[in-house]
Amino acid sequence: MSRTVTGSNPYGPTVEMSIIGYLIVAGIAVVLLPVLPFLLAVWLVVRIASMGPERESSTPERVERESDATDETETERQSSGA
């Protein structure tokens, strides 16, 4: 004897809900389509700007490279002067 009031509901994909989901995605795509050129332009500007010359900054990697170069030149000066 069953203890539920309602009948069993088979869990599985329903065609109606799938169609509604696809319609919602299509609507969002149509609404966002005019924004796509602006997003592409921003992406290109950021991409081009990141390819520019290295900015002067005191990042740890840059400081380490500069100190290594300074150490090498001082060592060369000392060995050539002695």
All heavy atoms as a GROMACS GRO file, in nm:
protein
  618
    1MET      N    1   0.083  -0.118   0.000
    1MET     CA    2   0.000   0.000   0.000
    1MET      C    3   0.088   0.125   0.000
    1MET      O    4   0.184   0.134   0.075
    1MET     CB    5  -0.089  -0.001   0.123
    1MET     CG    6  -0.184   0.111   0.126
    1MET     SD    7  -0.306   0.068   0.249
    1MET     CE    8  -0.352   0.225   0.299
    2SER      N    9   0.055   0.222  -0.080
    2SER     CA   10   0.132   0.344  -0.095
    2SER      C   11   0.097   0.443   0.015
    2SER      O   12  -0.019   0.458   0.053
    2SER     CB   13   0.103   0.405  -0.231
    2SER     OG   14   0.170   0.526  -0.242
    3ARG      N   15   0.198   0.514   0.065
    3ARG     CA   16   0.176   0.613   0.170
    3ARG      C   17   0.173   0.756   0.116
    3ARG      O   18   0.167   0.850   0.192
    3ARG     CB   19   0.285   0.602   0.275
    3ARG     CG   20   0.279   0.472   0.350
    3ARG     CD   21   0.382   0.472   0.458
    3ARG     NE   22   0.377   0.347   0.529
    3ARG     CZ   23   0.374   0.336   0.660
    3ARG    NH1   24   0.381   0.443   0.734
    3ARG    NH2   25   0.367   0.219   0.716
    4THR      N   26   0.182   0.776  -0.015
    4THR     CA   27   0.179   0.910  -0.072
    4THR      C   28   0.042   0.942  -0.128
    4THR      O   29  -0.033   0.853  -0.167
    4THR     CB   30   0.282   0.923  -0.185
    4THR    OG1   31   0.249   0.832  -0.288
    4THR    CG2   32   0.423   0.896  -0.135
    5VAL      N   33   0.010   1.072  -0.131
    5VAL     CA   34  -0.117   1.115  -0.185
    5VAL      C   35  -0.109   1.128  -0.336
    5VAL      O   36  -0.202   1.095  -0.408
    5VAL     CB   37  -0.159   1.250  -0.121
    5VAL    CG1   38  -0.289   1.299  -0.182
    5VAL    CG2   39  -0.172   1.235   0.029
    6THR      N   40   0.006   1.178  -0.384
    6THR     CA   41   0.022   1.196  -0.528
    6THR      C   42   0.089   1.074  -0.589
    6THR      O   43   0.156   0.996  -0.521
    6THR     CB   44   0.108   1.320  -0.557
    6THR    OG1   45   0.236   1.303  -0.496
    6THR    CG2   46   0.042   1.446  -0.502
    7GLY      N   47   0.075   1.064  -0.717
    7GLY     CA   48   0.138   0.954  -0.789
    7GLY      C   49   0.287   0.979  -0.808
    7GLY      O   50   0.339   1.087  -0.782
    8SER      N   51   0.358   0.878  -0.852
    8SER     CA   52   0.502   0.891  -0.873
    8SER      C   53   0.529   0.980  -0.994
    8SER      O   54   0.455   0.979  -1.092
    8SER     CB   55   0.566   0.754  -0.892
    8SER     OG   56   0.514   0.694  -1.009
    9ASN      N   57   0.638   1.053  -0.984
    9ASN     CA   58   0.679   1.143  -1.093
    9ASN      C   59   0.812   1.092  -1.147
    9ASN      O   60   0.911   1.094  -1.077
    9ASN     CB   61   0.694   1.285  -1.041
    9ASN     CG   62   0.724   1.385  -1.151
    9ASN    OD1   63   0.719   1.350  -1.268
    9ASN    ND2   64   0.754   1.506  -1.112
   10PRO      N   65   0.815   1.047  -1.270
   10PRO     CA   66   0.943   0.996  -1.324
   10PRO      C   67   1.039   1.113  -1.345
   10PRO      O   68   1.005   1.213  -1.408
   10PRO     CB   69   0.903   0.933  -1.456
   10PRO     CG   70   0.776   1.001  -1.495
   10PRO     CD   71   0.707   1.038  -1.366
   11TYR      N   72   1.157   1.104  -1.287
   11TYR     CA   73   1.257   1.209  -1.302
   11TYR      C   74   1.330   1.188  -1.432
   11TYR      O   75   1.393   1.087  -1.454
   11TYR     CB   76   1.355   1.207  -1.185
   11TYR     CG   77   1.291   1.241  -1.055
   11TYR    CD1   78   1.261   1.142  -0.962
   11TYR    CD2   79   1.257   1.371  -1.025
   11TYR    CE1   80   1.200   1.172  -0.842
   11TYR    CE2   81   1.197   1.404  -0.906
   11TYR     CZ   82   1.168   1.304  -0.814
   11TYR     OH   83   1.108   1.335  -0.696
   12GLY      N   84   1.320   1.285  -1.517
   12GLY     CA   85   1.384   1.278  -1.646
   12GLY      C   86   1.360   1.408  -1.720
   12GLY      O   87   1.279   1.490  -1.679
   13PRO      N   88   1.430   1.428  -1.830
   13PRO     CA   89   1.413   1.551  -1.906
   13PRO      C   90   1.275   1.556  -1.970
   13PRO      O   91   1.224   1.456  -2.020
   13PRO     CB   92   1.523   1.546  -2.010
   13PRO     CG   93   1.554   1.401  -2.024
   13PRO     CD   94   1.527   1.339  -1.890
   14THR      N   95   1.215   1.673  -1.965
   14THR     CA   96   1.088   1.692  -2.033
   14THR      C   97   1.112   1.781  -2.154
   14THR      O   98   1.188   1.877  -2.148
   14THR     CB   99   0.984   1.757  -1.941
   14THR    OG1  100   1.035   1.880  -1.894
   14THR    CG2  101   0.953   1.667  -1.822
   15VAL      N  102   1.048   1.750  -2.261
   15VAL     CA  103   1.067   1.822  -2.387
   15VAL      C  104   1.022   1.968  -2.373
   15VAL      O  105   1.088   2.058  -2.423
   15VAL     CB  106   0.990   1.751  -2.502
   15VAL    CG1  107   1.001   1.830  -2.631
   15VAL    CG2  108   1.043   1.610  -2.520
   16GLU      N  109   0.912   1.988  -2.302
   16GLU     CA  110   0.859   2.124  -2.288
   16GLU      C  111   0.959   2.215  -2.217
   16GLU      O  112   0.981   2.329  -2.258
   16GLU     CB  113   0.726   2.122  -2.212
   16GLU     CG  114   0.614   2.050  -2.284
   16GLU     CD  115   0.614   1.900  -2.257
   16GLU    OE1  116   0.693   1.854  -2.172
   16GLU    OE2  117   0.537   1.830  -2.323
   17MET      N  118   1.018   2.169  -2.108
   17MET     CA  119   1.114   2.250  -2.034
   17MET      C  120   1.241   2.272  -2.115
   17MET      O  121   1.302   2.379  -2.106
   17MET     CB  122   1.146   2.185  -1.899
   17MET     CG  123   1.030   2.185  -1.803
   17MET     SD  124   0.965   2.351  -1.771
   17MET     CE  125   1.096   2.419  -1.674
   18SER      N  126   1.282   2.176  -2.194
   18SER     CA  127   1.400   2.193  -2.279
   18SER      C  128   1.375   2.301  -2.383
   18SER      O  129   1.462   2.386  -2.409
   18SER     CB  130   1.435   2.062  -2.349
   18SER     OG  131   1.473   1.965  -2.255
   19ILE      N  132   1.256   2.301  -2.441
   19ILE     CA  133   1.222   2.402  -2.542
   19ILE      C  134   1.222   2.541  -2.478
   19ILE      O  135   1.276   2.637  -2.535
   19ILE     CB  136   1.086   2.371  -2.608
   19ILE    CG1  137   1.100   2.246  -2.694
   19ILE    CG2  138   1.037   2.488  -2.691
   19ILE    CD1  139   0.969   2.195  -2.750
   20ILE      N  140   1.165   2.552  -2.359
   20ILE     CA  141   1.162   2.682  -2.290
   20ILE      C  142   1.305   2.728  -2.260
   20ILE      O  143   1.338   2.846  -2.278
   20ILE     CB  144   1.078   2.672  -2.161
   20ILE    CG1  145   0.931   2.656  -2.198
   20ILE    CG2  146   1.098   2.795  -2.074
   20ILE    CD1  147   0.840   2.629  -2.081
   21GLY      N  148   1.391   2.639  -2.218
   21GLY     CA  149   1.530   2.674  -2.191
   21GLY      C  150   1.602   2.724  -2.315
   21GLY      O  151   1.674   2.824  -2.311
   22TYR      N  152   1.582   2.656  -2.426
   22TYR     CA  153   1.645   2.698  -2.552
   22TYR      C  154   1.591   2.834  -2.597
   22TYR      O  155   1.666   2.917  -2.650
   22TYR     CB  156   1.624   2.594  -2.662
   22TYR     CG  157   1.705   2.468  -2.642
   22TYR    CD1  158   1.645   2.343  -2.649
   22TYR    CD2  159   1.842   2.474  -2.615
   22TYR    CE1  160   1.719   2.227  -2.630
   22TYR    CE2  161   1.916   2.359  -2.596
   22TYR     CZ  162   1.854   2.236  -2.604
   22TYR     OH  163   1.927   2.123  -2.585
   23LEU      N  164   1.462   2.860  -2.577
   23LEU     CA  165   1.406   2.990  -2.614
   23LEU      C  166   1.464   3.102  -2.527
   23LEU      O  167   1.491   3.212  -2.577
   23LEU     CB  168   1.253   2.986  -2.601
   23LEU     CG  169   1.179   2.904  -2.707
   23LEU    CD1  170   1.030   2.898  -2.676
   23LEU    CD2  171   1.203   2.962  -2.845
   24ILE      N  172   1.484   3.076  -2.400
   24ILE     CA  173   1.543   3.176  -2.312
   24ILE      C  174   1.686   3.206  -2.354
   24ILE      O  175   1.727   3.323  -2.362
   24ILE     CB  176   1.536   3.130  -2.165
   24ILE    CG1  177   1.391   3.131  -2.117
   24ILE    CG2  178   1.623   3.218  -2.076
   24ILE    CD1  179   1.370   3.071  -1.980
   25VAL      N  180   1.764   3.104  -2.383
   25VAL     CA  181   1.902   3.124  -2.428
   25VAL      C  182   1.905   3.201  -2.560
   25VAL      O  183   1.987   3.292  -2.579
   25VAL     CB  184   1.975   2.988  -2.440
   25VAL    CG1  185   2.107   3.003  -2.513
   25VAL    CG2  186   1.996   2.928  -2.304
   26ALA      N  187   1.816   3.169  -2.651
   26ALA     CA  188   1.811   3.241  -2.779
   26ALA      C  189   1.775   3.387  -2.757
   26ALA      O  190   1.832   3.476  -2.821
   26ALA     CB  191   1.711   3.174  -2.872
   27GLY      N  192   1.683   3.414  -2.666
   27GLY     CA  193   1.645   3.553  -2.636
   27GLY      C  194   1.760   3.631  -2.577
   27GLY      O  195   1.785   3.746  -2.614
   28ILE      N  196   1.833   3.569  -2.486
   28ILE     CA  197   1.950   3.636  -2.427
   28ILE      C  198   2.055   3.663  -2.534
   28ILE      O  199   2.117   3.770  -2.537
   28ILE     CB  200   2.007   3.552  -2.311
   28ILE    CG1  201   1.909   3.551  -2.195
   28ILE    CG2  202   2.143   3.603  -2.267
   28ILE    CD1  203   1.946   3.454  -2.084
   29ALA      N  204   2.077   3.568  -2.623
   29ALA     CA  205   2.176   3.586  -2.730
   29ALA      C  206   2.136   3.701  -2.822
   29ALA      O  207   2.220   3.782  -2.862
   29ALA     CB  208   2.191   3.457  -2.809
   30VAL      N  209   2.008   3.712  -2.855
   30VAL     CA  210   1.962   3.820  -2.942
   30VAL      C  211   1.979   3.955  -2.873
   30VAL      O  212   2.018   4.054  -2.936
   30VAL     CB  213   1.814   3.797  -2.983
   30VAL    CG1  214   1.754   3.920  -3.047
   30VAL    CG2  215   1.805   3.678  -3.077
   31VAL      N  216   1.953   3.960  -2.742
   31VAL     CA  217   1.966   4.086  -2.669
   31VAL      C  218   2.114   4.126  -2.658
   31VAL      O  219   2.149   4.243  -2.670
   31VAL     CB  220   1.902   4.074  -2.530
   31VAL    CG1  221   1.938   4.192  -2.442
   31VAL    CG2  222   1.750   4.062  -2.543
   32LEU      N  223   2.203   4.030  -2.635
   32LEU     CA  224   2.345   4.061  -2.617
   32LEU      C  225   2.422   4.074  -2.747
   32LEU      O  226   2.535   4.122  -2.747
   32LEU     CB  227   2.410   3.954  -2.530
   32LEU     CG  228   2.366   3.953  -2.384
   32LEU    CD1  229   2.438   3.842  -2.309
   32LEU    CD2  230   2.392   4.086  -2.318
   33LEU      N  231   2.365   4.036  -2.857
   33LEU     CA  232   2.434   4.044  -2.986
   33LEU      C  233   2.480   4.186  -3.022
   33LEU      O  234   2.593   4.204  -3.067
   33LEU     CB  235   2.346   3.985  -3.097
   33LEU     CG  236   2.413   3.955  -3.229
   33LEU    CD1  237   2.524   3.851  -3.208
   33LEU    CD2  238   2.312   3.903  -3.329
   34PRO      N  239   2.400   4.290  -2.999
   34PRO     CA  240   2.449   4.425  -3.029
   34PRO      C  241   2.566   4.470  -2.940
   34PRO      O  242   2.641   4.560  -2.977
   34PRO     CB  243   2.327   4.514  -3.003
   34PRO     CG  244   2.210   4.424  -3.016
   34PRO     CD  245   2.258   4.291  -2.968
   35VAL      N  246   2.584   4.408  -2.826
   35VAL     CA  247   2.693   4.445  -2.735
   35VAL      C  248   2.825   4.380  -2.777
   35VAL      O  249   2.932   4.426  -2.740
   35VAL     CB  250   2.655   4.403  -2.590
   35VAL    CG1  251   2.764   4.437  -2.492
   35VAL    CG2  252   2.524   4.468  -2.549
   36LEU      N  253   2.818   4.279  -2.858
   36LEU     CA  254   2.937   4.203  -2.897
   36LEU      C  255   3.046   4.288  -2.962
   36LEU      O  256   3.164   4.273  -2.926
   36LEU     CB  257   2.896   4.088  -2.990
   36LEU     CG  258   3.006   3.990  -3.027
   36LEU    CD1  259   3.059   3.920  -2.903
   36LEU    CD2  260   2.955   3.889  -3.126
   37PRO      N  261   3.018   4.382  -3.053
   37PRO     CA  262   3.126   4.464  -3.109
   37PRO      C  263   3.200   4.547  -3.003
   37PRO      O  264   3.321   4.564  -3.010
   37PRO     CB  265   3.055   4.554  -3.210
   37PRO     CG  266   2.930   4.484  -3.244
   37PRO     CD  267   2.891   4.407  -3.122
   38PHE      N  268   3.127   4.598  -2.904
   38PHE     CA  269   3.192   4.676  -2.798
   38PHE      C  270   3.282   4.587  -2.712
   38PHE      O  271   3.392   4.627  -2.677
   38PHE     CB  272   3.086   4.745  -2.711
   38PHE     CG  273   3.004   4.844  -2.788
   38PHE    CD1  274   2.872   4.814  -2.819
   38PHE    CD2  275   3.056   4.964  -2.831
   38PHE    CE1  276   2.794   4.903  -2.890
   38PHE    CE2  277   2.981   5.055  -2.902
   38PHE     CZ  278   2.849   5.024  -2.932
   39LEU      N  279   3.235   4.467  -2.681
   39LEU     CA  280   3.318   4.375  -2.604
   39LEU      C  281   3.443   4.337  -2.682
   39LEU      O  282   3.552   4.327  -2.626
   39LEU     CB  283   3.238   4.250  -2.567
   39LEU     CG  284   3.123   4.270  -2.468
   39LEU    CD1  285   3.047   4.139  -2.450
   39LEU    CD2  286   3.175   4.320  -2.336
   40LEU      N  287   3.429   4.316  -2.811
   40LEU     CA  288   3.543   4.283  -2.895
   40LEU      C  289   3.643   4.399  -2.900
   40LEU      O  290   3.764   4.377  -2.892
   40LEU     CB  291   3.496   4.248  -3.036
   40LEU     CG  292   3.603   4.206  -3.135
   40LEU    CD1  293   3.672   4.079  -3.088
   40LEU    CD2  294   3.544   4.185  -3.272
   41ALA      N  295   3.592   4.523  -2.909
   41ALA     CA  296   3.680   4.639  -2.911
   41ALA      C  297   3.757   4.653  -2.781
   41ALA      O  298   3.878   4.678  -2.780
   41ALA     CB  299   3.599   4.765  -2.939
   42VAL      N  300   3.690   4.634  -2.669
   42VAL     CA  301   3.757   4.642  -2.538
   42VAL      C  302   3.862   4.533  -2.527
   42VAL      O  303   3.974   4.556  -2.480
   42VAL     CB  304   3.653   4.632  -2.424
   42VAL    CG1  305   3.720   4.613  -2.290
   42VAL    CG2  306   3.565   4.755  -2.422
   43TRP      N  307   3.830   4.413  -2.571
   43TRP     CA  308   3.925   4.303  -2.565
   43TRP      C  309   4.049   4.334  -2.649
   43TRP      O  310   4.162   4.310  -2.605
   43TRP     CB  311   3.858   4.174  -2.614
   43TRP     CG  312   3.950   4.057  -2.615
   43TRP    CD1  313   3.991   3.984  -2.508
   43TRP    CD2  314   4.015   4.001  -2.729
   43TRP    NE1  315   4.077   3.884  -2.550
   43TRP    CE2  316   4.093   3.893  -2.685
   43TRP    CE3  317   4.014   4.032  -2.865
   43TRP    CZ2  318   4.169   3.816  -2.772
   43TRP    CZ3  319   4.089   3.954  -2.951
   43TRP    CH2  320   4.166   3.847  -2.903
   44LEU      N  321   4.029   4.391  -2.768
   44LEU     CA  322   4.143   4.425  -2.854
   44LEU      C  323   4.229   4.534  -2.792
   44LEU      O  324   4.352   4.527  -2.798
   44LEU     CB  325   4.094   4.469  -2.992
   44LEU     CG  326   4.048   4.357  -3.085
   44LEU    CD1  327   3.987   4.415  -3.212
   44LEU    CD2  328   4.163   4.265  -3.119
   45VAL      N  329   4.167   4.635  -2.733
   45VAL     CA  330   4.244   4.744  -2.670
   45VAL      C  331   4.328   4.688  -2.555
   45VAL      O  332   4.446   4.722  -2.542
   45VAL     CB  333   4.150   4.856  -2.621
   45VAL    CG1  334   4.221   4.952  -2.529
   45VAL    CG2  335   4.090   4.929  -2.739
   46VAL      N  336   4.269   4.604  -2.474
   46VAL     CA  337   4.343   4.546  -2.361
   46VAL      C  338   4.457   4.458  -2.414
   46VAL      O  339   4.569   4.461  -2.362
   46VAL     CB  340   4.248   4.464  -2.271
   46VAL    CG1  341   4.325   4.381  -2.171
   46VAL    CG2  342   4.152   4.558  -2.200
   47ARG      N  343   4.430   4.383  -2.516
   47ARG     CA  344   4.533   4.294  -2.574
   47ARG      C  345   4.650   4.376  -2.631
   47ARG      O  346   4.766   4.341  -2.611
   47ARG     CB  347   4.467   4.211  -2.683
   47ARG     CG  348   4.556   4.114  -2.749
   47ARG     CD  349   4.531   3.979  -2.698
   47ARG     NE  350   4.602   3.886  -2.785
   47ARG     CZ  351   4.645   3.772  -2.745
   47ARG    NH1  352   4.621   3.733  -2.623
   47ARG    NH2  353   4.709   3.693  -2.825
   48ILE      N  354   4.619   4.483  -2.702
   48ILE     CA  355   4.723   4.566  -2.761
   48ILE      C  356   4.801   4.640  -2.652
   48ILE      O  357   4.923   4.652  -2.658
   48ILE     CB  358   4.663   4.665  -2.863
   48ILE    CG1  359   4.614   4.587  -2.985
   48ILE    CG2  360   4.763   4.771  -2.903
   48ILE    CD1  361   4.532   4.669  -3.083
   49ALA      N  362   4.731   4.687  -2.550
   49ALA     CA  363   4.797   4.758  -2.440
   49ALA      C  364   4.891   4.666  -2.363
   49ALA      O  365   4.996   4.710  -2.317
   49ALA     CB  366   4.693   4.818  -2.346
   50SER      N  367   4.856   4.541  -2.350
   50SER     CA  368   4.943   4.448  -2.277
   50SER      C  369   5.067   4.411  -2.357
   50SER      O  370   5.166   4.364  -2.301
   50SER     CB  371   4.866   4.321  -2.239
   50SER     OG  372   4.835   4.247  -2.354
   51MET      N  373   5.068   4.437  -2.487
   51MET     CA  374   5.184   4.406  -2.570
   51MET      C  375   5.281   4.523  -2.575
   51MET      O  376   5.387   4.511  -2.634
   51MET     CB  377   5.139   4.371  -2.712
   51MET     CG  378   5.062   4.242  -2.720
   51MET     SD  379   4.989   4.210  -2.881
   51MET     CE  380   5.126   4.233  -2.992
   52GLY      N  381   5.246   4.636  -2.513
   52GLY     CA  382   5.329   4.755  -2.517
   52GLY      C  383   5.458   4.736  -2.440
   52GLY      O  384   5.488   4.630  -2.386
   53PRO      N  385   5.539   4.843  -2.431
   53PRO     CA  386   5.666   4.834  -2.360
   53PRO      C  387   5.644   4.808  -2.212
   53PRO      O  388   5.541   4.842  -2.156
   53PRO     CB  389   5.730   4.971  -2.382
   53PRO     CG  390   5.615   5.061  -2.411
   53PRO     CD  391   5.513   4.977  -2.480
   54GLU      N  392   5.744   4.746  -2.153
   54GLU     CA  393   5.735   4.713  -2.011
   54GLU      C  394   5.737   4.841  -1.928
   54GLU      O  395   5.819   4.929  -1.949
   54GLU     CB  396   5.853   4.624  -1.971
   54GLU     CG  397   5.846   4.577  -1.828
   54GLU     CD  398   5.961   4.485  -1.794
   54GLU    OE1  399   6.019   4.428  -1.887
   54GLU    OE2  400   5.991   4.472  -1.676
   55ARG      N  401   5.644   4.849  -1.836
   55ARG     CA  402   5.636   4.968  -1.753
   55ARG      C  403   5.747   4.968  -1.650
   55ARG      O  404   5.790   4.864  -1.604
   55ARG     CB  405   5.502   4.973  -1.681
   55ARG     CG  406   5.385   4.992  -1.772
   55ARG     CD  407   5.260   5.002  -1.691
   55ARG     NE  408   5.145   5.014  -1.780
   55ARG     CZ  409   5.022   5.002  -1.740
   55ARG    NH1  410   4.994   4.978  -1.614
   55ARG    NH2  411   4.923   5.014  -1.824
   56GLU      N  412   5.792   5.088  -1.613
   56GLU     CA  413   5.890   5.102  -1.507
   56GLU      C  414   5.820   5.078  -1.374
   56GLU      O  415   5.732   5.152  -1.336
   56GLU     CB  416   5.951   5.243  -1.509
   56GLU     CG  417   6.035   5.270  -1.631
   56GLU     CD  418   6.161   5.185  -1.634
   56GLU    OE1  419   6.220   5.161  -1.529
   56GLU    OE2  420   6.198   5.141  -1.743
   57SER      N  421   5.858   4.974  -1.308
   57SER     CA  422   5.799   4.945  -1.178
   57SER      C  423   5.901   4.870  -1.094
   57SER      O  424   6.002   4.822  -1.143
   57SER     CB  425   5.672   4.862  -1.193
   57SER     OG  426   5.703   4.735  -1.245
   58SER      N  427   5.874   4.863  -0.969
   58SER     CA  428   5.966   4.794  -0.880
   58SER      C  429   5.907   4.662  -0.837
   58SER      O  430   5.892   4.633  -0.719
   58SER     CB  431   5.997   4.881  -0.758
   58SER     OG  432   5.877   4.912  -0.691
   59THR      N  433   5.871   4.580  -0.935
   59THR     CA  434   5.822   4.448  -0.903
   59THR      C  435   5.939   4.364  -0.855
   59THR      O  436   6.055   4.391  -0.891
   59THR     CB  437   5.757   4.381  -1.026
   59THR    OG1  438   5.855   4.371  -1.129
   59THR    CG2  439   5.637   4.462  -1.074
   60PRO      N  440   5.914   4.262  -0.775
   60PRO     CA  441   6.026   4.180  -0.725
   60PRO      C  442   6.112   4.120  -0.835
   60PRO      O  443   6.233   4.114  -0.824
   60PRO     CB  444   5.955   4.071  -0.645
   60PRO     CG  445   5.824   4.130  -0.606
   60PRO     CD  446   5.787   4.224  -0.718
   61GLU      N  447   6.049   4.078  -0.946
   61GLU     CA  448   6.126   4.018  -1.054
   61GLU      C  449   6.218   4.123  -1.118
   61GLU      O  450   6.333   4.096  -1.150
   61GLU     CB  451   6.033   3.960  -1.162
   61GLU     CG  452   5.950   3.844  -1.115
   61GLU     CD  453   5.822   3.888  -1.045
   61GLU    OE1  454   5.784   4.007  -1.057
   61GLU    OE2  455   5.763   3.805  -0.976
   62ARG      N  456   6.166   4.245  -1.136
   62ARG     CA  457   6.246   4.350  -1.200
   62ARG      C  458   6.361   4.391  -1.108
   62ARG      O  459   6.473   4.410  -1.154
   62ARG     CB  460   6.157   4.470  -1.232
   62ARG     CG  461   6.230   4.578  -1.305
   62ARG     CD  462   6.133   4.689  -1.344
   62ARG     NE  463   6.201   4.796  -1.412
   62ARG     CZ  464   6.228   4.798  -1.541
   62ARG    NH1  465   6.192   4.697  -1.616
   62ARG    NH2  466   6.291   4.900  -1.595
   63VAL      N  467   6.335   4.405  -0.979
   63VAL     CA  468   6.440   4.442  -0.885
   63VAL      C  469   6.548   4.335  -0.883
   63VAL      O  470   6.667   4.364  -0.882
   63VAL     CB  471   6.380   4.464  -0.743
   63VAL    CG1  472   6.488   4.477  -0.639
   63VAL    CG2  473   6.288   4.584  -0.743
   64GLU      N  474   6.507   4.208  -0.887
   64GLU     CA  475   6.604   4.098  -0.887
   64GLU      C  476   6.689   4.100  -1.013
   64GLU      O  477   6.810   4.083  -1.007
   64GLU     CB  478   6.529   3.965  -0.875
   64GLU     CG  479   6.622   3.846  -0.862
   64GLU     CD  480   6.544   3.717  -0.843
   64GLU    OE1  481   6.434   3.721  -0.786
   64GLU    OE2  482   6.595   3.613  -0.886
   65ARG      N  483   6.626   4.124  -1.129
   65ARG     CA  484   6.702   4.129  -1.254
   65ARG      C  485   6.802   4.244  -1.252
   65ARG      O  486   6.916   4.230  -1.296
   65ARG     CB  487   6.608   4.145  -1.372
   65ARG     CG  488   6.543   4.015  -1.415
   65ARG     CD  489   6.461   4.032  -1.539
   65ARG     NE  490   6.330   4.081  -1.497
   65ARG     CZ  491   6.256   4.170  -1.560
   65ARG    NH1  492   6.298   4.222  -1.671
   65ARG    NH2  493   6.140   4.209  -1.514
   66GLU      N  494   6.760   4.360  -1.201
   66GLU     CA  495   6.848   4.475  -1.198
   66GLU      C  496   6.965   4.452  -1.102
   66GLU      O  497   7.078   4.489  -1.131
   66GLU     CB  498   6.770   4.600  -1.158
   66GLU     CG  499   6.676   4.648  -1.267
   66GLU     CD  500   6.589   4.763  -1.221
   66GLU    OE1  501   6.591   4.797  -1.100
   66GLU    OE2  502   6.517   4.819  -1.305
   67SER      N  503   6.938   4.388  -0.988
   67SER     CA  504   7.046   4.363  -0.894
   67SER      C  505   7.144   4.260  -0.948
   67SER      O  506   7.264   4.270  -0.926
   67SER     CB  507   6.989   4.318  -0.758
   67SER     OG  508   6.928   4.192  -0.770
   68ASP      N  509   7.094   4.160  -1.022
   68ASP     CA  510   7.183   4.062  -1.084
   68ASP      C  511   7.273   4.129  -1.187
   68ASP      O  512   7.392   4.102  -1.195
   68ASP     CB  513   7.103   3.950  -1.150
   68ASP     CG  514   7.038   3.858  -1.049
   68ASP    OD1  515   7.076   3.864  -0.930
   68ASP    OD2  516   6.948   3.780  -1.089
   69ALA      N  517   7.216   4.219  -1.267
   69ALA     CA  518   7.295   4.288  -1.369
   69ALA      C  519   7.399   4.377  -1.303
   69ALA      O  520   7.513   4.386  -1.349
   69ALA     CB  521   7.203   4.370  -1.459
   70THR      N  522   7.364   4.443  -1.194
   70THR     CA  523   7.457   4.531  -1.123
   70THR      C  524   7.570   4.449  -1.063
   70THR      O  525   7.687   4.487  -1.068
   70THR     CB  526   7.384   4.609  -1.012
   70THR    OG1  527   7.275   4.678  -1.072
   70THR    CG2  528   7.475   4.707  -0.944
   71ASP      N  529   7.537   4.334  -1.005
   71ASP     CA  530   7.639   4.247  -0.946
   71ASP      C  531   7.738   4.199  -1.051
   71ASP      O  532   7.859   4.195  -1.028
   71ASP     CB  533   7.574   4.126  -0.878
   71ASP     CG  534   7.495   4.166  -0.753
   71ASP    OD1  535   7.518   4.278  -0.701
   71ASP    OD2  536   7.411   4.085  -0.709
   72GLU      N  537   7.687   4.164  -1.171
   72GLU     CA  538   7.775   4.116  -1.277
   72GLU      C  539   7.870   4.224  -1.324
   72GLU      O  540   7.989   4.199  -1.346
   72GLU     CB  541   7.691   4.064  -1.394
   72GLU     CG  542   7.619   3.935  -1.364
   72GLU     CD  543   7.527   3.895  -1.478
   72GLU    OE1  544   7.524   3.964  -1.582
   72GLU    OE2  545   7.456   3.794  -1.462
   73THR      N  546   7.822   4.347  -1.339
   73THR     CA  547   7.908   4.453  -1.387
   73THR      C  548   8.011   4.490  -1.281
   73THR      O  549   8.126   4.521  -1.314
   73THR     CB  550   7.827   4.578  -1.425
   73THR    OG1  551   7.746   4.618  -1.315
   73THR    CG2  552   7.739   4.550  -1.546
   74GLU      N  553   7.976   4.487  -1.154
   74GLU     CA  554   8.073   4.517  -1.048
   74GLU      C  555   8.180   4.410  -1.041
   74GLU      O  556   8.299   4.439  -1.024
   74GLU     CB  557   8.002   4.529  -0.913
   74GLU     CG  558   7.919   4.656  -0.899
   74GLU     CD  559   7.846   4.663  -0.767
   74GLU    OE1  560   7.872   4.577  -0.679
   74GLU    OE2  561   7.766   4.754  -0.749
   75THR      N  562   8.142   4.284  -1.061
   75THR     CA  563   8.239   4.174  -1.061
   75THR      C  564   8.334   4.189  -1.178
   75THR      O  565   8.455   4.167  -1.164
   75THR     CB  566   8.165   4.038  -1.069
   75THR    OG1  567   8.068   4.032  -0.964
   75THR    CG2  568   8.261   3.923  -1.058
   76GLU      N  569   8.283   4.228  -1.295
   76GLU     CA  570   8.368   4.246  -1.413
   76GLU      C  571   8.465   4.363  -1.390
   76GLU      O  572   8.582   4.355  -1.429
   76GLU     CB  573   8.283   4.273  -1.536
   76GLU     CG  574   8.205   4.152  -1.582
   76GLU     CD  575   8.107   4.185  -1.694
   76GLU    OE1  576   8.104   4.302  -1.737
   76GLU    OE2  577   8.034   4.094  -1.737
   77ARG      N  578   8.420   4.470  -1.329
   77ARG     CA  579   8.506   4.584  -1.303
   77ARG      C  580   8.618   4.546  -1.205
   77ARG      O  581   8.733   4.586  -1.223
   77ARG     CB  582   8.426   4.700  -1.244
   77ARG     CG  583   8.339   4.769  -1.343
   77ARG     CD  584   8.266   4.885  -1.277
   77ARG     NE  585   8.158   4.931  -1.362
   77ARG     CZ  586   8.054   5.002  -1.320
   77ARG    NH1  587   8.044   5.033  -1.192
   77ARG    NH2  588   7.962   5.040  -1.404
   78GLN      N  589   8.585   4.472  -1.101
   78GLN     CA  590   8.683   4.434  -1.002
   78GLN      C  591   8.788   4.340  -1.062
   78GLN      O  592   8.906   4.351  -1.035
   78GLN     CB  593   8.616   4.367  -0.881
   78GLN     CG  594   8.535   4.464  -0.799
   78GLN     CD  595   8.457   4.394  -0.688
   78GLN    OE1  596   8.459   4.273  -0.679
   78GLN    NE2  597   8.390   4.473  -0.606
   79SER      N  598   8.742   4.246  -1.146
   79SER     CA  599   8.838   4.151  -1.204
   79SER      C  600   8.926   4.217  -1.308
   79SER      O  601   9.042   4.181  -1.324
   79SER     CB  602   8.763   4.031  -1.265
   79SER     OG  603   8.682   4.075  -1.372
   80SER      N  604   8.875   4.316  -1.382
   80SER     CA  605   8.957   4.382  -1.481
   80SER      C  606   9.049   4.487  -1.419
   80SER      O  607   9.157   4.515  -1.470
   80SER     CB  608   8.869   4.448  -1.588
   80SER     OG  609   8.793   4.551  -1.530
   81GLY      N  610   9.011   4.542  -1.305
   81GLY     CA  611   9.092   4.645  -1.241
   81GLY      C  612   9.202   4.587  -1.153
   81GLY      O  613   9.298   4.654  -1.120
   82ALA      N  614   9.194   4.462  -1.116
   82ALA     CA  615   9.292   4.403  -1.023
   82ALA      C  616   9.414   4.350  -1.092
   82ALA      O  617   9.438   4.342  -1.202
   82ALA     CB  618   9.228   4.288  -0.946
   0.00000   0.00000   0.00000
